[in-house]
Amino acid sequence: MSTATFTVTVNDNEDPVVVPGAAIVVTGDGASCTFAVTVPLPSVSDNCGIDGVTNDFNSLPDASGDFPYGTTSIGWFAFDVNGNLGSALGTQTITVNPPIDCNGNDESDGCDISNGTSQDCNSNGIPDECDIAAATSFDNNSNGVPDECEVEFVRGDANNNGNVNVADAYWILLHVFFDLALDCNDAADVNNDGAINLSDAIYMYSALVGFGPVPPPPFPDCGLDTGDNLGCDNFDSCP
C-alpha cells in the first residue's frame, strides 16, 4: 500500500460586509461652529473574522467627534484577518442643523458672526442683514449697514471742523499725497464716486468758486452716505 501527502491551500477572497448606520440629524447649540455627535459603529461581518474598522471622516474606528453645521457624509471600511478590504455600499450622513439661522445659509448666526461671514455692528448677536430684513434696524441708504451703526456727516467737510471751505480741499490733497489720516473718509469723497483722490479736491474748488455743482448729499446738512463703504469713524459736527 502506497501513501502520498499533498497540501490544500484555502484562499479567503471574500471581502467583509459593511452596513453603515442610519442617518443622524441633530440640532446644534450654536456655542461654536461645530457640534459634538456620537456616531455608532457600522454593522460588519466576515467569513473569517474582522481585524479592524475605519472611516474617511477621522480615519479612526469611531467616527464620533465635532461636526460642522450642514451635512457630512461618512464612508466606512473594514479589514478582515486575511487583509481583505470591504467598503460600505453607500455612506452614512450626519446632519447638524443650526439652532438659529436667520439668513438660511446652514450656519448658526453665532458662527456667521465669529468667522466674519456676517457683520454684527450693533453687537446684538444677530447678523446685520437679518436685523435689516426683520426691520429691527433701518437701512435707509441701502448699503447693508444698519443706520444706527453709521455716523452722519456733511460731504465736503473733510477736516471735520463744521465748515466747508478751501481748507477742506487742501485737507484732501494732504490725504492723497501725504496719507493724512481722516476722521471721516466719506466726507472727503466730495464727488461720491467711492474713492478719495485728486478729483475730489478739484470738485471742491470748483464748487466753492461757483464753477461746478455742490457736493451730492449729505450736503449741506448732516446725513448718511448713499452706498459706498469708505466709512466714517467720527464726525463731531453732526449729532
WOFENBEL-V989718 format. One record per residue. OMEGA is omega in whole degrees, -180 to 180 (999 if undefined). NEAR is the number of other C-alpha atoms within 12 Angstrom. Layout:
# WOFENBEL-V989718
omega->OMEGA near->NEAR
omega->OMEGA near->NEAR
This chain:
# WOFENBEL-V989718
omega->-180 near->3
omega->179 near->4
omega->178 near->5
omega->176 near->6
omega->176 near->6
omega->-177 near->6
omega->176 near->6
omega->178 near->6
omega->178 near->6
omega->180 near->9
omega->176 near->12
omega->180 near->17
omega->-176 near->16
omega->180 near->21
omega->175 near->27
omega->176 near->33
omega->-177 near->27
omega->178 near->31
omega->-178 near->26
omega->178 near->33
omega->-180 near->25
omega->177 near->19
omega->-180 near->21
omega->177 near->25
omega->180 near->22
omega->175 near->24
omega->-179 near->27
omega->-179 near->31
omega->178 near->24
omega->-178 near->27
omega->178 near->22
omega->-178 near->23
omega->175 near->28
omega->180 near->30
omega->-178 near->30
omega->-180 near->23
omega->175 near->27
omega->-176 near->18
omega->179 near->32
omega->178 near->22
omega->177 near->26
omega->173 near->32
omega->-179 near->23
omega->178 near->31
omega->180 near->27
omega->-178 near->26
omega->-177 near->19
omega->179 near->21
omega->-178 near->22
omega->178 near->26
omega->-179 near->23
omega->179 near->28
omega->176 near->36
omega->-180 near->30
omega->-177 near->30
omega->176 near->22
omega->179 near->25
omega->178 near->20
omega->179 near->18
omega->176 near->20
omega->-178 near->25
omega->-178 near->23
omega->-180 near->32
omega->180 near->23
omega->-179 near->20
omega->-178 near->21
omega->176 near->33
omega->175 near->29
omega->-173 near->36
omega->-176 near->27
omega->177 near->24
omega->178 near->27
omega->-179 near->26
omega->173 near->37
omega->-178 near->32
omega->180 near->39
omega->177 near->39
omega->177 near->36
omega->175 near->30
omega->-174 near->28
omega->179 near->22
omega->175 near->22
omega->177 near->21
omega->-178 near->25
omega->175 near->28
omega->178 near->32
omega->-178 near->28
omega->173 near->28
omega->-176 near->19
omega->-178 near->18
omega->173 near->25
omega->-178 near->31
omega->176 near->25
omega->-179 near->35
omega->177 near->29
omega->179 near->32
omega->178 near->30
omega->179 near->33
omega->177 near->25
omega->-177 near->26
omega->-170 near->28
omega->-178 near->26
omega->172 near->24
omega->-179 near->18
omega->178 near->19
omega->172 near->26
omega->176 near->38
omega->-180 near->36
omega->179 near->38
omega->179 near->34
omega->176 near->33
omega->-177 near->33
omega->-176 near->30
omega->-179 near->21
omega->175 near->16
omega->177 near->15
omega->177 near->19
omega->176 near->28
omega->177 near->27
omega->-170 near->29
omega->-179 near->24
omega->173 near->21
omega->178 near->17
omega->178 near->18
omega->-179 near->25
omega->177 near->30
omega->-177 near->38
omega->-177 near->36
omega->179 near->33
omega->174 near->31
omega->-178 near->30
omega->-179 near->29
omega->-179 near->19
omega->180 near->16
omega->171 near->14
omega->171 near->18
omega->179 near->26
omega->177 near->22
omega->-173 near->26
omega->179 near->19
omega->173 near->22
omega->178 near->19
omega->176 near->22
omega->179 near->29
omega->178 near->33
omega->-175 near->33
omega->-177 near->28
omega->180 near->22
omega->-178 near->26
omega->-179 near->33
omega->175 near->30
omega->-178 near->34
omega->173 near->41
omega->-179 near->41
omega->-180 near->43
omega->179 near->47
omega->-172 near->43
omega->-179 near->43
omega->171 near->36
omega->179 near->33
omega->177 near->23
omega->179 near->24
omega->175 near->26
omega->-177 near->31
omega->-175 near->27
omega->179 near->23
omega->180 near->23
omega->177 near->34
omega->178 near->35
omega->180 near->28
omega->178 near->38
omega->179 near->41
omega->177 near->30
omega->178 near->22
omega->-176 near->27
omega->-172 near->23
omega->-176 near->15
omega->176 near->13
omega->175 near->14
omega->180 near->19
omega->-179 near->22
omega->175 near->30
omega->-174 near->26
omega->-180 near->38
omega->-179 near->41
omega->-179 near->46
omega->-179 near->57
omega->177 near->51
omega->-169 near->47
omega->-179 near->45
omega->175 near->34
omega->177 near->32
omega->178 near->23
omega->179 near->21
omega->176 near->23
omega->-178 near->38
omega->-176 near->28
omega->-178 near->23
omega->178 near->22
omega->178 near->38
omega->179 near->35
omega->178 near->29
omega->-179 near->35
omega->179 near->40
omega->-178 near->30
omega->180 near->21
omega->-177 near->24
omega->-178 near->23
omega->175 near->14
omega->180 near->12
omega->-178 near->12
omega->-179 near->17
omega->176 near->18
omega->180 near->27
omega->175 near->33
omega->177 near->29
omega->2 near->26
omega->176 near->29
omega->1 near->29
omega->-178 near->23
omega->179 near->22
omega->178 near->26
omega->-180 near->26
omega->179 near->38
omega->-172 near->40
omega->171 near->31
omega->-177 near->22
omega->-176 near->23
omega->176 near->25
omega->175 near->25
omega->179 near->29
omega->-176 near->31
omega->-175 near->20
omega->175 near->25
omega->-171 near->32
omega->-173 near->22
omega->179 near->25
omega->-179 near->26
omega->999 near->15
